[in-house]
Amino acid sequence: MKKIILTGGGTAGHIMPHIALLPYLSSHFEIYYLGNSSGMENELMKNYPNVKFIGINSVKFIRKLTFKNFLIPFKLLKYIKETRKILQKIKPDVIFAKGGAVSLPVVYAGKKLKIPILAHESDVSFGLANKLILRKCDVMFTSFRETCLNNKCVYSGSPVRNEIFKGNKSKAKNLCNFKNDLPVIMIFGGSMGAKRINEFIFANLENLKDFNIIHIVGKGNATNIYQNNYYQIEFTTSIFDFFALSDVVICRAGSNSIFELLALKIPMILIPLAKKESRGDQLENAEVFKKNGYAKVIFEKDLEINNLKNKINYCLKNSTAIKEKMNSYKALDTNKLIFNYLINYAEGNKVLKLRI
């Protein structure tokens, strides 16, 4: 059996695509995951006993002027050497990197050992880690066609978990215990929650009584708010049950989340993370989805209750038209496409663009 290294972490967006691929990889590969021991990737991989998790060190660039950034090259060299020893012991046939700082030591060490490296960029523009990985990898898959500008790039779409199509609407309905048949609006801010969105919703629940609200607030962000039309939960691994119950979803514009909603044909309202708090990737993702008619967008500076209610009512009224736009999206069989590349490269068939 061939051996594969998966790497990437920090947020669910760097981990969920790996999880989406696991059913394909499990019967053909011995699977190792290299990530941060204190990261979300370690916790999530505990749910998959066929994956051997190995904690490694990594260093993250801080988006402000600080002396710590000057130490990054020295720390990275040290961590590459540590990771190289791990790879020499495992002897993987292929590496699949999903970005994030933890991917860098794995990719750089793998390149030195001449291990085939395939990677994936989820957003419209490359993150810093994937900009560096692009120089070292054999293939860079992209979720957005607009990103596929380099001769190493292969437009694949976004890996989506098969579980999301198995949502149990009745289960979610019983959990929420809503006492009426109002439209269901689901709100979440990504795996870490979204403080700005949470605080806005908490302050405006009285103005949202025309809807049933499912609010995933993020770990550590729970409150003691109780209303008949409001169900709050910190985090769930069964988000697809709540998707099945939802008429409209309000969320950030992380690639993994919005492509899952697109696959499920659920109208969405995106509140992208402001550029001052990020590199602007969510703003770009949201713009593409807005342009294609898949989503309505509210910028944080425009987040106001009447604006939000108008957008919700628009999505409810025009649900059929929005879903028709979503149906026009020509989805690839992303999971199978990426798997076929991985198995071919693991077996030594290093063709840049395989005809799949």
Secondary structure, 3 states (H helix, E strand, C coil): CEEEEEECCCCHHHCHHHHHHHHHHCCCEEEEEEECCCCHHHHHHCCCCCEEEEECCCCCCCCCCCHHHHHHHHHHHHHHHHHHHHHHHHCCCEEEECCCCCHHHHHHHHHHCCCCEEEEECCCCCCHHHHHHHHHCCEEEECCHHHCCCCCEEECCCCCCHHHHHCCHHHHHHHHCCCCCCCEEEEECCCCCCHHHHHHHHHHHHHHCCCEEEEECCCCCCCCCCECCEEEECCCCCHHHHHHHCCEEEECCCHHHHHHHHHHCCCEEECCCCHHHCCCHHHHHHHHHHHCCCEEECCHHHCCHHHHHHHHHHHHHCHHHHHHHHHCCCCCCHHHHHHHHHHHHHCCCCCCCCCC
